[in-house]
Amino acid sequence: MPELEIHNSTTALVVIDLQKGIGGQPTKPYPAQDVIRNAAKLVKAFRKNGMPVFLVHVVTAPETMLKVNSDMTFSRPMPPPPDWSEFVPEITPIPSDVVIAKKQWGAFYGTDLELQLRRRGMDTIVLCGISTDFGVESTARFAYEYGFQQVFAEDAMSSMSAEQHNAAVNFIFRRMGKVRKTDEILKATG
């Protein structure tokens, strides 16, 4: 695999759903705490290098949740605990971060994420978070269609099963961008 090149002036980090209500769930192939630790390393490096950090979280209420008829649904406590949407402490937003509140799986639909990226001159995003095959993949599909270059921090994301994670990584993400480990991304950012 060729060495990863990242242009600090045009690359942003987009962290998906590392919030208390999601970050506390069991995940595979990486435990949520490992994902959070790796994402926090990326957040710290991007901030240190003056690169934009976008922190995305789900903010829902019973009246704004989708009511889709499906064969399978997520089980969530109703109403969620008061701190459900708060970011995990390891990535608490600072004033230079851009916080995106979403109501769907993906971070683009119904938000100003694209606008905020474009206004900052970003053409590349590094993606990480939970869940690989829901929030991250949905965001990645929109980013691909919008023409963004993408780098996927494979060990800074996880899902409900290793099979779900691996399917997204190996069959979807590798067709949309570059899949790398956190340490490779950190090295490329300098």
SVG drawing of the C-alpha trace seen along z (x, -y; Angstrom):
<svg xmlns="http://www.w3.org/2000/svg" viewBox="-44 -30 50 41">
<polyline fill="none" stroke="black" stroke-width="0.4" points="0.0,0.0 1.4,-3.4 2.3,-5.8 -0.5,-8.0 -0.3,-11.7 -2.4,-14.2 -2.5,-17.9 -3.1,-19.6 -4.5,-22.8 -7.3,-20.9 -8.1,-17.9 -10.6,-17.8 -11.4,-15.2 -15.0,-14.1 -15.9,-12.1 -19.2,-10.3 -21.4,-9.7 -18.8,-9.4 -21.3,-10.4 -22.2,-8.9 -25.3,-7.1 -23.5,-5.3 -19.9,-5.1 -21.0,-3.0 -22.4,-0.2 -20.5,3.1 -18.7,2.9 -16.6,5.2 -14.0,5.9 -12.7,3.0 -14.1,2.2 -15.7,-1.2 -13.0,-2.4 -10.3,-1.6 -12.2,-3.4 -12.6,-6.5 -8.9,-6.4 -7.8,-6.3 -10.3,-9.0 -9.1,-11.2 -5.5,-10.8 -6.7,-12.0 -8.6,-14.9 -5.6,-16.0 -3.3,-15.8 -5.7,-17.7 -6.2,-20.4 -2.4,-20.7 -1.9,-21.1 -4.6,-23.7 -6.7,-21.3 -10.5,-21.4 -12.3,-19.0 -15.9,-18.2 -17.7,-16.5 -21.0,-14.9 -23.6,-13.6 -27.2,-12.4 -29.7,-14.7 -33.1,-13.1 -36.4,-13.4 -39.5,-11.1 -41.1,-13.6 -38.1,-13.9 -37.2,-10.2 -37.9,-8.5 -40.9,-6.2 -40.0,-3.7 -41.7,-0.3 -38.8,2.1 -38.1,5.8 -35.5,4.8 -35.0,1.7 -32.6,0.3 -33.7,0.7 -33.3,-2.6 -34.5,-3.6 -37.4,-6.1 -36.8,-8.7 -33.0,-8.5 -31.0,-9.6 -30.3,-13.4 -26.7,-13.0 -27.3,-10.5 -26.2,-13.1 -23.2,-14.5 -19.8,-13.8 -17.6,-11.4 -15.2,-13.3 -12.1,-12.3 -13.3,-14.5 -15.1,-17.3 -15.5,-20.1 -13.3,-23.2 -14.2,-26.6 -12.3,-25.8 -14.3,-22.6 -17.4,-22.5 -20.2,-20.6 -22.8,-19.1 -26.1,-17.8 -27.9,-15.3 -31.1,-13.3 -30.3,-10.6 -27.6,-8.1 -25.4,-10.2 -23.8,-13.5 -24.6,-15.3 -28.4,-15.0 -30.3,-17.8 -27.1,-19.5 -24.7,-22.1 -21.7,-19.8 -21.0,-20.1 -21.3,-23.9 -18.9,-24.2 -16.3,-21.9 -16.4,-23.8 -16.2,-27.2 -13.0,-26.1 -11.6,-24.9 -11.6,-21.2 -11.5,-18.6 -10.5,-15.6 -12.0,-14.1 -10.7,-11.6 -13.6,-9.6 -14.0,-7.7 -16.6,-6.8 -19.4,-4.4 -21.0,-2.7 -18.9,-1.7 -21.8,-0.5 -24.4,-3.0 -23.2,-6.5 -19.8,-6.3 -20.9,-4.5 -23.9,-6.7 -21.7,-9.8 -19.0,-8.3 -21.5,-7.6 -22.7,-11.2 -19.1,-12.4 -18.2,-10.2 -21.2,-11.6 -20.2,-15.2 -16.7,-14.5 -14.7,-14.6 -11.5,-12.5 -11.7,-10.2 -9.4,-8.4 -11.0,-5.9 -9.4,-5.4 -10.2,-1.7 -9.2,-1.1 -11.0,-4.3 -14.4,-2.9 -16.4,0.2 -19.8,1.7 -22.2,4.2 -20.3,7.1 -17.0,7.7 -18.8,8.9 -20.6,5.6 -17.5,3.6 -15.4,5.7 -18.1,5.7 -18.2,1.8 -14.4,1.5 -13.5,4.2 -16.4,3.8 -17.4,0.2 -14.7,-2.1 -11.9,-0.7 -13.9,-1.7 -14.4,-5.2 -11.1,-6.1 -8.1,-4.9 -8.4,-2.7 -5.6,-3.2 -4.8,-2.6 -4.8,-5.6 -1.0,-5.6 -0.6,-5.8 -2.9,-8.8 -1.1,-10.5 2.2,-10.0 0.8,-11.6 -0.4,-14.7 3.1,-15.3"/>
</svg>
